[in-house]
Amino acid sequence: MTRYCTNCRKDYEFDPKEVSGQKEIKCPVCGNKLSAYTRNPKKVYAERQADIAVSNGLARVFHFFWIFYMVMGLIGLGFFLAGMSTALHIVTVISLVVYVIQLLTGTIIFASGVYLLPLGAAAGFLFFKSIDGACLGVHVVFLIRHIVREILWKLLYWFIGFLTKRPK
């Protein structure tokens, strides 16, 4: 087991029995008493940096999950406005497949989408009299849901901040 001497600023290898034993560990060079838990600060820093990198990566993935439907809704709206029917259909199918997978796995938060998405599709189909209109209706439901969710979260954060700052 490696232990770090703060006096010599070097790592030294010890037998695991020495480290876990009751006898205190001493530096083989300077004789300084070593704690059983001393570690090289550079290695600790490198490990923390690795932990931070992994955490940041996971945060990006979860942020993408958070904004997925908004992004897909904006892309779908753009394809509708550009008249790109095939791309609009593909984006709609991807959004709905992801939604159904989340629904089946129990990881969906937007449970009301089960009835709002078909209503949006029907409204879009009736208004535009086309499949593209139905696809747009699905994306509009996702966009409205995302915007409402963002507004509610902002209000909740504001309210919590207001409660924590009020005089006692």
Phi, psi and chi 1 to 4 in degrees:
 res  aa     phi    psi   chi1   chi2   chi3   chi4
   1 MET       -  140.3  -83.2 -169.7  154.9      -
   2 THR   -90.6  133.4  -54.1      -      -      -
   3 ARG  -129.9  151.7  -69.4  -64.2  170.9 -113.0
   4 TYR  -108.8  131.7 -179.8   73.7      -      -
   5 CYS   -95.3  120.3  176.3      -      -      -
   6 THR   -72.6  -21.3   54.9      -      -      -
   7 ASN   -79.0  -51.2 -167.0   29.5      -      -
   8 CYS   -80.7  -21.6  -60.7      -      -      -
   9 ARG    60.7   45.7  -62.5  179.1 -167.1 -101.4
  10 LYS  -139.6  156.8  -68.9 -175.6 -179.8  177.2
  11 ASP   -91.0  141.1  -74.2  -43.4      -      -
  12 TYR  -130.1  144.0  -65.0  103.7      -      -
  13 GLU   -90.6  131.6 -164.2   67.6   34.8      -
  14 PHE  -127.7  155.7  -68.3   94.3      -      -
  15 ASP   -69.2  137.6 -171.4  -45.0      -      -
  16 PRO   -56.0  -30.4  -25.4   32.1      -      -
  17 LYS   -66.1  -35.9  -71.0 -180.0 -176.9  177.1
  18 GLU   -65.6  -41.9  -71.5 -179.5   67.3      -
  19 VAL   -68.8  -40.3  174.2      -      -      -
  20 SER   -88.8   -7.3   62.0      -      -      -
  21 GLY   -75.2  176.1      -      -      -      -
  22 GLN   -85.1  -19.1  -66.1 -171.5    9.1      -
  23 LYS   -72.3  136.2 -172.9  176.2  155.1 -171.7
  24 GLU   -71.5  149.9   65.1 -178.2   36.4      -
  25 ILE   -94.5  136.7  -53.9  167.8      -      -
  26 LYS  -122.1  149.5  -66.1 -162.2  178.5 -152.7
  27 CYS   -65.3  131.0  174.1      -      -      -
  28 PRO   -68.3  -16.1   14.5  -19.2      -      -
  29 VAL   -98.0  -55.1  175.7      -      -      -
  30 CYS  -102.9  -12.2   69.1      -      -      -
  31 GLY    80.9    7.2      -      -      -      -
  32 ASN   -64.9  139.9 -173.3   30.0      -      -
  33 LYS   -71.1  130.6  178.8 -177.4  171.2 -170.8
  34 LEU  -108.5  137.4  -57.6 -179.9      -      -
  35 SER   -75.0  152.3  167.6      -      -      -
  36 ALA   -69.0  -10.6      -      -      -      -
  37 TYR  -115.4    9.8  -56.7  104.0      -      -
  38 THR   -70.4  137.2   56.1      -      -      -
  39 ARG  -136.7  152.2  -63.8  178.0   59.7 -153.1
  40 ASN   -64.9  123.1 -170.9  -29.1      -      -
  41 PRO   -58.8  -32.5  -16.0   22.5      -      -
  42 LYS   -66.8  -38.6  -70.5  179.7 -176.4  175.6
  43 LYS   -70.3  -39.3  -70.4 -178.6 -178.1  176.4
  44 VAL   -62.7  -43.2  170.7      -      -      -
  45 TYR   -61.4  -45.2  177.6   77.2      -      -
  46 ALA   -62.2  -40.2      -      -      -      -
  47 GLU   -66.1  -39.5  -71.5  172.9    7.1      -
  48 ARG   -65.4  -39.2  -75.4 -171.9 -177.5  146.9
  49 GLN   -62.9  -39.7  -67.7  -56.1  102.1      -
  50 ALA   -64.5  -42.6      -      -      -      -
  51 ASP   -61.6  -41.7  -70.5  -15.3      -      -
  52 ILE   -64.7  -41.2  -70.9  169.5      -      -
  53 ALA   -63.5  -42.9      -      -      -      -
  54 VAL   -64.3  -43.9  168.7      -      -      -
  55 SER   -62.0  -42.6  -60.9      -      -      -
  56 ASN   -64.6  -39.2  -73.6  -18.1      -      -
  57 GLY   -61.6  -45.2      -      -      -      -
  58 LEU   -64.6  -38.0  -75.1  173.3      -      -
  59 ALA   -62.4  -39.5      -      -      -      -
  60 ARG   -64.9  -41.6  -75.1 -174.1 -167.5   99.8
  61 VAL   -62.4  -47.4  168.3      -      -      -
  62 PHE   -67.0  -33.1  -72.5  126.3      -      -
  63 HIS   -64.8  -40.0  179.0   69.6      -      -
  64 PHE   -62.9  -42.1  178.1   73.2      -      -
  65 PHE   -58.9  -37.6  -69.7  160.3      -      -
  66 TRP   -65.1  -38.9 -179.9 -102.1      -      -
  67 ILE  -105.5    6.0   64.3  168.3      -      -
  68 PHE   -53.1  -53.6  173.2   76.6      -      -
  69 TYR   -68.1  -31.9  -66.6  112.0      -      -
  70 MET   -66.1  -45.3 -178.2 -168.9   66.4      -
  71 VAL   -62.1  -46.0  170.0      -      -      -
  72 MET   -63.9  -37.7  -64.8  -57.4  -85.5      -
  73 GLY   -63.4  -42.2      -      -      -      -
  74 LEU   -66.7  -40.4  -69.4  172.2      -      -
  75 ILE   -63.2  -45.2  -68.4  170.7      -      -
  76 GLY   -61.1  -43.1      -      -      -      -
  77 LEU   -60.9  -43.1  178.6   63.5      -      -
  78 GLY   -62.0  -43.4      -      -      -      -
  79 PHE   -64.9  -37.1  -74.6  150.3      -      -
  80 PHE   -63.8  -47.6  179.0   81.1      -      -
  81 LEU   -65.6  -31.1  -66.0  174.6      -      -
  82 ALA   -83.4   -7.2      -      -      -      -
  83 GLY    74.4   24.4      -      -      -      -
  84 MET   -94.9   82.1  -59.1  171.6   69.1      -
  85 SER   -61.1  -47.3  -65.2      -      -      -
  86 THR   -61.0  -45.9  -54.5      -      -      -
  87 ALA   -64.4  -38.8      -      -      -      -
  88 LEU   -61.5  -43.8  173.9   62.9      -      -
  89 HIS   -64.1  -41.4  -62.3  166.6      -      -
  90 ILE   -63.6  -45.9  -69.7  169.4      -      -
  91 VAL   -63.8  -38.4  169.0      -      -      -
  92 THR   -66.6  -44.3  -55.2      -      -      -
  93 VAL   -61.8  -43.4  167.1      -      -      -
  94 ILE   -59.9  -47.2  -69.4  170.0      -      -
  95 SER   -60.3  -45.1  -64.0      -      -      -
  96 LEU   -70.5  -36.2  -69.1  174.5      -      -
  97 VAL   -64.8  -44.2  165.6      -      -      -
  98 VAL   -62.8  -41.2  170.1      -      -      -
  99 TYR   -61.9  -45.6 -177.5   81.5      -      -
 100 VAL   -64.9  -40.6  168.5      -      -      -
 101 ILE   -60.5  -45.3  -71.5  170.4      -      -
 102 GLN   -64.8  -36.8  -73.8 -175.7  -39.9      -
 103 LEU   -64.8  -44.1 -167.8   63.6      -      -
 104 LEU   -70.8  -30.8  -66.6  174.4      -      -
 105 THR   -88.9   -4.7   58.9      -      -      -
 106 GLY    76.2   20.5      -      -      -      -
 107 THR  -104.2   10.1   57.8      -      -      -
 108 ILE   -84.9  141.4 -165.7   73.1      -      -
 109 ILE  -102.8  -25.9  -63.3  172.2      -      -
 110 PHE   -93.0   64.9 -177.7   39.5      -      -
 111 ALA   -66.9  -29.8      -      -      -      -
 112 SER   -68.2   -9.9   57.1      -      -      -
 113 GLY   -64.2  -20.3      -      -      -      -
 114 VAL   -58.4  -36.4  169.6      -      -      -
 115 TYR  -106.5  -24.9   61.1   87.2      -      -
 116 LEU   -73.7  -35.9  -71.1  176.6      -      -
 117 LEU   -64.6  -47.5  -70.6  170.4      -      -
 118 PRO   -63.2  -36.1  -22.4   31.0      -      -
 119 LEU   -63.8  -42.7  -75.2  174.7      -      -
 120 GLY   -63.5  -41.4      -      -      -      -
 121 ALA   -63.9  -43.4      -      -      -      -
 122 ALA   -63.9  -42.9      -      -      -      -
 123 ALA   -63.7  -42.6      -      -      -      -
 124 GLY   -64.5  -39.5      -      -      -      -
 125 PHE   -66.3  -43.4 -177.4   78.6      -      -
 126 LEU   -67.8  -36.5  -68.2  173.6      -      -
 127 PHE   -74.1  -45.3 -172.1   78.3      -      -
 128 PHE   -98.2   -9.2  -69.4  103.8      -      -
 129 LYS    54.7   42.2  -49.2 -107.2 -171.5  -77.5
 130 SER  -157.5  163.1   68.1      -      -      -
 131 ILE   -64.9  -35.6  -61.9  -64.9      -      -
 132 ASP   -59.4  -38.2  -71.0   -2.6      -      -
 133 GLY   -64.5  -38.1      -      -      -      -
 134 ALA   -64.6  -42.0      -      -      -      -
 135 CYS   -62.8  -42.4  -68.0      -      -      -
 136 LEU   -61.8  -40.0  177.7   66.2      -      -
 137 GLY   -59.0  -40.0      -      -      -      -
 138 VAL   -62.7  -45.7  167.7      -      -      -
 139 HIS   -69.0  -34.2  -70.5  -63.2      -      -
 140 VAL   -65.4  -38.9  166.3      -      -      -
 141 VAL   -61.5  -45.3  168.2      -      -      -
 142 PHE   -61.5  -42.4  -79.4  132.4      -      -
 143 LEU   -65.9  -45.2  -76.1  170.8      -      -
 144 ILE   -62.4  -43.1  -70.8  171.8      -      -
 145 ARG   -60.2  -43.1 -169.5  -93.6  177.9 -179.4
 146 HIS   -66.5  -42.8 -173.1   78.7      -      -
 147 ILE   -64.7  -44.2  -69.8  167.9      -      -
 148 VAL   -62.1  -42.5  167.5      -      -      -
 149 ARG   -61.1  -43.9  179.1 -177.8   65.3 -176.7
 150 GLU   -62.7  -42.8  -72.3  -61.1  -46.5      -
 151 ILE   -63.6  -43.4  -69.6  170.5      -      -
 152 LEU   -63.5  -41.4  -70.8  175.3      -      -
 153 TRP   -64.6  -41.6  -81.3  109.4      -      -
 154 LYS   -62.4  -42.6  -64.2  -74.3 -175.7 -154.6
 155 LEU   -64.0  -40.4  -74.1  172.7      -      -
 156 LEU   -63.3  -46.0  179.6   65.8      -      -
 157 TYR   -62.2  -41.2  -73.7  137.6      -      -
 158 TRP   -62.0  -45.1  173.5   83.0      -      -
 159 PHE   -63.4  -43.7 -175.3   67.2      -      -
 160 ILE   -63.3  -43.5  -69.8  170.5      -      -
 161 GLY   -61.9  -39.0      -      -      -      -
 162 PHE   -64.2  -42.2  174.7   74.8      -      -
 163 LEU   -67.9  -35.0  -70.9  178.2      -      -
 164 THR   -78.5  -19.7   58.3      -      -      -
 165 LYS   -99.1   -7.5  -68.9  178.7 -175.8  172.3
 166 ARG   -70.9  149.1   67.8  177.7 -166.1 -179.5
 167 PRO   -69.5  149.1   17.7  -23.3      -      -
 168 LYS  -103.1      -  -64.9 -175.6  179.1 -170.9
